[in-house]
Amino acid sequence: MNQLHLFLPCAAGVEGFLADEVHAITGATGQDLLVGRGGVMLRGMWRDALLLNLHSRLAQRVLIELSHTMYRSENDLYRAASEVAWEIWFSPKETFKIEVTSQHSPLTSLNFAALKVKDAIADRFREKRHGVRPSVETHHPDVRVHLHLTTDGATIYIDTSGEALFKRGWREDKGDAPLKETLAAAMIAASGWNPHGDNPQPLYDPCCGSGTVVIEAAQIARKIPAGILRRFAFEKLVPFQRHVWEAMLDEAESQILAESPVGIYGSDISFRMVDFAERNAERAGVAKTVQLRGGDALQRMPPCDEPGMMLLNPPYGERIAAAGVAGQKAQERMEVVERAGRETAQTEDGGEFFSQLATHWKKNYSGWSGFMLTPDLKLPGKMRLKESRRTPMWNGPIECRLFRFDMIKGAVKPRKNAPGPAAEGDAEQ
């Protein structure tokens, strides 16, 4: 198949990390690999689309661009869709669905825009296949067609992924506020944790919930492909060849390591969540790779002798009640408000848990680094720690930061007007 134009959407803030990942998977560089807003564009082959679906941990989908035109009305969309050779991508036996996204489109009805593209596809099949056309299926279609509209541009894609790529196939047990697998992988990428690098470090999530971060980390450490357990939409497209795909799977499985080069640990105060994490780890094939325990994040000692990295999405709102002894006292709620045209998560004080967590870390985790993903941009102040790095990252519509704190033994500053030595929790970082 000729060279394809691929687009891989991702969460805002993750584009650069995704470009690095796409390069590692496909080898693409230069003008063949471009970073855009909300995703990465790639010039590649059909084989690259399959490899990216199998291995990418950061992309939301792998889309193939079929048309890009200017438009002014729905009739322009019909014409653009009519000119796509749909018959080389799927047959009338497959069901399909149109999904529309837009940025400042002047059209009054996106549903009508979808209807015009649907009609164009159906009419093209009637013409090319002697009156036979595929059926529309809105819930579980075989083929998803994406229409993206800007002020005056219309782009049509065919989706090679099907279900969003964060659905790895192993998470059946989850809590009230589960972290998407793609976002957990983005946290790992942004932290720089590399179990196969020159300085491999243990990884620990003291608020692991249903285990998303540690399971993603364990699969990375074992070189288990993100999509090894699931099916993809490309398996029902015309270019798909089963023997080629089976060879790719065999090659990927041959690279899987029997053990992780480093220790990977998780704990949670909720034993119910630890049970969920254990079952998810079993389905993900890393039950013996991840060491999971119950325990309060404010009391848990380091899980290993060697300093490493803590990586967590700390609890907020109602979740903080299950975070620890301080969290049980906190009355905190989260409100999503509209500010400057974007959604920002606002939290009330809730500082007791975080200040106690910082004290616990400084006392017992010397030499460790801690990465925390949070919508609370004032978190370092609550912890009385100075972050060494802050990485912008979006959790859906909510703007977050991934803060890095380094637990370095330093001079202890006394409180003002305090006659004696300062409490250990006041050490400057």
BAVEXDREN-479125 format. One line per 4 residues: number of its first residue (from 1); for each residue x, y, z of C-alpha. Coordinates in steps of 0.001 Angstrom, whole numbers. Example, Ala and Ser with C-alpha at 12.3 -4.5 7.8 and 13.67 -1.06 7.14 Angstrom:
BEGIN
1	12300/-4500/7800; 13670/-1060/7140
This chain:
BEGIN
1	0/0/0; 1227/3511/-815; 2496/5924/1817; -183/6967/4289
5	-777/10116/6302; -1394/9035/9892; -2638/11131/12777; -2317/9968/16378
9	-4367/12122/18792; -3253/12320/22417; -3919/14251/25606; -2778/17872/25598
13	748/18177/26934; 1731/14692/25779; 2509/15506/22133; 6307/15637/22524
17	6452/12381/24450; 4227/10724/21846; 6539/11905/19045; 9477/10272/20848
21	7467/7071/21206; 6415/7056/17525; 10058/7515/16503; 11079/4578/18708
25	8372/2357/17177; 8636/3339/13510; 11995/5083/13141; 10300/8097/11513
29	12152/11421/11704; 12204/14918/10209; 9296/15924/7985; 7861/12408/8234
33	7113/13007/11928; 5497/16296/12961; 4145/17406/16321; 826/19243/16232
37	-1678/20481/18752; -3324/17490/20339; -1429/14837/18429; 1350/13689/16116
41	1302/13456/12304; 3261/10715/10581; 3981/9736/7002; 4213/5972/7068
45	3047/2660/5725; 191/307/6592; 2647/-1726/8660; 3366/1363/10788
49	-335/1737/11588; -419/-1841/12888; 2789/-1447/14895; 1566/1782/16489
53	-1718/212/17540; 153/-2672/19116; 2904/-741/20877; 1822/2856/21530
57	1022/3639/25162; 379/7351/24674; -1811/7652/21554; -5583/7672/21873
61	-6114/6258/18370; -4304/5665/15082; -6169/7437/12291; -5474/7362/8534
65	-6218/10620/6717; -8286/10002/3576; -9310/13535/2624; -8520/17137/3502
69	-10506/19880/1780; -11885/23351/2308; -15642/23606/2881; -18402/26143/3320
73	-21498/23975/3570; -22664/20420/4157; -22757/19878/396; -19001/20378/311
77	-18658/17619/2913; -20816/15299/796; -18641/15948/-2247; -15410/15380/-320
81	-16640/12088/1144; -17928/10944/-2261; -14459/11269/-3738; -12885/8886/-1194
85	-12399/5338/-2505; -14169/3692/438; -14329/370/-1401; -10564/-131/-974
89	-10934/172/2806; -14030/-1875/3697; -16853/-3813/2123; -20664/-3571/2350
93	-20563/-6421/4878; -19039/-4139/7532; -21123/-1731/9575; -19912/1841/9995
97	-20385/4982/12047; -19518/8663/11511; -18002/10572/14434; -17642/14358/14182
101	-15407/16758/16108; -15070/20456/15446; -13144/23596/16315; -15041/26774/15477
105	-17038/25216/12652; -19660/27588/11211; -22101/24729/10606; -25192/24830/12776
109	-25615/21053/13125; -22784/18539/13453; -25382/15766/13275; -26423/16977/9821
113	-22755/17093/8782; -22391/13453/9884; -25550/12557/7954; -24165/14060/4724
117	-20924/12067/5051; -22923/8916/5784; -25045/9489/2692; -21952/10027/553
121	-20420/6740/1701; -23654/4830/1142; -24166/6363/-2312; -20596/5574/-3345
125	-21048/1932/-2391; -24377/1738/-4251; -22625/2996/-7363; -19539/772/-7075
129	-21228/-2371/-5712; -24378/-2564/-7827; -26766/-1121/-5277; -25321/-2823/-2196
133	-24327/-536/675; -23056/-1060/4241; -25318/-506/7237; -24898/2072/9966
137	-24243/797/13509; -23911/3457/16196; -22904/1332/19194; -20417/-1300/18011
141	-19507/-491/14399; -16925/-2449/12462; -15597/766/10923; -15373/4250/12437
145	-15056/7265/10148; -13924/10494/11806; -14791/13915/10399; -12881/16851/11920
149	-14025/20378/11090; -12201/23640/11634; -13320/27105/10585; -12990/26257/6896
153	-11200/22886/6667; -12637/19370/6722; -10515/16282/7310; -11835/12735/6962
157	-10085/9835/8669; -10639/6099/8930; -9951/4682/12380; -7612/1678/12573
161	-7990/1284/16344; -11693/864/17043; -12053/1160/20799; -9811/3890/22222
165	-6279/2659/22840; -6401/3290/26582; -8642/218/26719; -5798/-2267/26985
169	-7997/-5238/27795; -6845/-5934/31358; -8643/-3430/33579; -11986/-4853/34614
173	-11762/-3839/38282; -11553/-105/38908; -12305/2484/41557; -14440/5611/41521
177	-11906/7858/39762; -9730/5577/37634; -6693/6980/35858; -6688/6229/32140
181	-3898/3919/31070; -2680/6431/28473; -2358/9143/31125; -517/6782/33474
185	1885/5996/30628; 2307/9739/29993; 3232/10259/33653; 5871/7540/33318
189	7228/9064/30099; 7366/12570/31591; 9149/11316/34720; 11946/9874/32618
193	11720/6483/34343; 13513/3928/32193; 14024/412/33575; 16284/-393/30621
197	18455/2731/30795; 21842/3433/32327; 20382/4169/35767; 17364/1896/36317
201	15392/2741/39453; 12680/989/41455; 9222/2513/41072; 6617/2867/43827
205	3044/4210/43836; 1875/4691/47452; -1688/5554/46357; -1975/2919/43639
209	-5758/2488/43559; -6614/-216/41025; -2976/-362/39929; -2916/1569/36651
213	498/3246/37082; 2336/212/38404; 801/-2151/35835; 1777/174/32978
217	5272/394/34473; 5513/-3385/34838; 4533/-3951/31215; 7136/-1399/30113
221	9771/-3126/32250; 8865/-6546/30822; 8527/-5158/27237; 4923/-6346/27024
225	3139/-4466/24193; 292/-2207/25299; -2183/-3773/22836; -1185/-7422/23160
229	-4508/-8412/24795; -7010/-6629/22563; -8496/-6579/19071; -8371/-3680/16605
233	-10597/-2208/13909; -7918/-2724/11247; -8596/-6470/11435; -11835/-5828/9488
237	-10364/-3505/6876; -9543/-4645/3322; -5727/-4170/3539; -5481/-6447/6594
241	-3552/-9685/6138; -3860/-12113/9020; -481/-13813/8457; 1356/-10468/8515
245	-322/-9508/11786; 387/-12902/13352; 4069/-12486/12448; 4100/-9083/14168
249	2555/-10583/17297; 5052/-13440/17308; 7942/-10998/17001; 6577/-8812/19807
253	6008/-11796/22106; 9564/-13006/21509; 10864/-9730/22978; 8967/-10042/26279
257	11240/-10383/29298; 10618/-13019/31948; 11390/-10554/34766; 11617/-6825/35390
261	15113/-5343/35737; 13882/-3295/38734; 11392/-3623/41558; 7899/-2212/41015
265	5715/-1632/44066; 2247/-358/44883; 203/168/48016; -3155/1629/48954
269	-4970/2176/52236; -8021/468/50735; -7553/-3287/50750; -10466/-3487/48316
273	-8453/-1437/45831; -5389/-3610/46387; -7537/-6632/45511; -8626/-4840/42324
277	-4997/-4068/41485; -3956/-7675/42007; -6696/-8960/39703; -5840/-6365/37046
281	-2140/-7257/37291; -3006/-10910/36801; -4947/-10148/33608; -2124/-7895/32388
285	403/-10696/32820; 2438/-8916/35510; 1090/-10409/38738; 4552/-11658/39730
289	6241/-8434/38596; 4320/-5978/40781; 4467/-6226/44579; 1219/-4887/46039
293	414/-4222/49695; -2228/-2537/51796; -1201/413/53921; -1517/4111/54718
297	591/6359/52461; 1453/8407/55578; 2918/5400/57341; 4298/3100/54634
301	8074/2795/54731; 10150/2459/51523; 9416/-880/49834; 13108/-1522/49094
305	16562/-534/50342; 17597/1222/47141; 16253/4769/46603; 13958/5039/43621
309	11055/6960/42168; 7575/7496/43564; 4927/8174/40922; 1362/8866/41957
313	-1888/10606/41173; -2792/11676/44731; -6384/11571/45943; -8588/14638/45803
317	-12161/15410/46639; -14066/12420/47980; -11114/10124/47271; -8967/11833/49915
321	-11062/10274/52667; -9421/6966/51801; -5934/8419/51506; -4762/8160/55077
325	-5212/9266/58664; -5096/12935/57703; -7353/12368/54760; -10021/10873/56989
329	-10348/14273/58684; -10304/16334/55531; -13548/17686/54156; -12643/18481/50605
333	-14570/18685/47415; -13645/19337/43805; -15446/21849/41658; -14820/22222/37948
337	-15258/25843/36992; -14974/27647/33739; -12056/30056/33788; -10594/31924/30839
341	-12419/29615/28465; -11015/26392/29882; -11825/24078/32733; -9582/24187/35804
345	-9968/21956/38825; -10274/23904/42075; -9686/22256/45431; -10226/23450/48954
349	-7399/23387/51476; -6956/19635/52125; -3442/20560/53176; -3174/18365/56233
353	-2776/15133/54290; -200/16595/51925; 1861/18361/54586; 1992/15123/56589
357	2910/13174/53456; 5797/15579/52789; 7006/15200/56379; 6863/11415/56059
361	8772/11490/52776; 11501/13805/54078; 11982/11673/57150; 11965/8228/55533
365	12552/8581/51767; 15913/10327/51559; 17364/9953/48078; 13992/9250/46446
369	12257/11462/43896; 8497/11882/43977; 6329/12727/40949; 2736/13798/41635
373	86/14518/38999; -2451/16978/40357; -4923/19667/39255; -3939/21671/42356
377	-1308/24128/41141; -675/25194/44754; 281/21706/45912; 3998/22475/46512
381	2992/25184/48987; 720/22787/50843; 3563/20296/51081; 6119/23011/52001
385	8354/21556/49306; 9985/23270/46347; 9411/21350/43145; 12438/20736/40926
389	10262/20394/37824; 6663/20959/36752; 5280/19458/33551; 1910/20670/32184
393	-428/17792/31406; -4165/17535/30850; -6486/14942/32341; -9355/15223/29878
397	-10586/18839/30158; -8727/19456/33445; -5360/21196/33438; -2847/19450/35695
401	825/19562/36597; 3237/16705/37138; 5386/18022/39994; 8777/16530/40801
405	10060/16676/44384; 13548/15478/45323; 13952/14145/48846; 17423/15492/49612
409	18801/15744/53118; 19346/19423/53738; 19687/22012/56433; 16750/22214/58803
413	15315/25692/59024; 13853/26645/62420; 10456/28238/62493; 10407/31941/63209
417	10370/32671/66955; 10954/29014/67719; 13626/28627/70427; 14601/25054/69713
421	15411/22931/66636; 12757/22843/63964; 10561/19856/63411; 11889/17423/60845
425	9033/18262/58521; 10443/21774/58061; 13580/20683/56224; 14071/22682/53051
429	14097/20710/49831
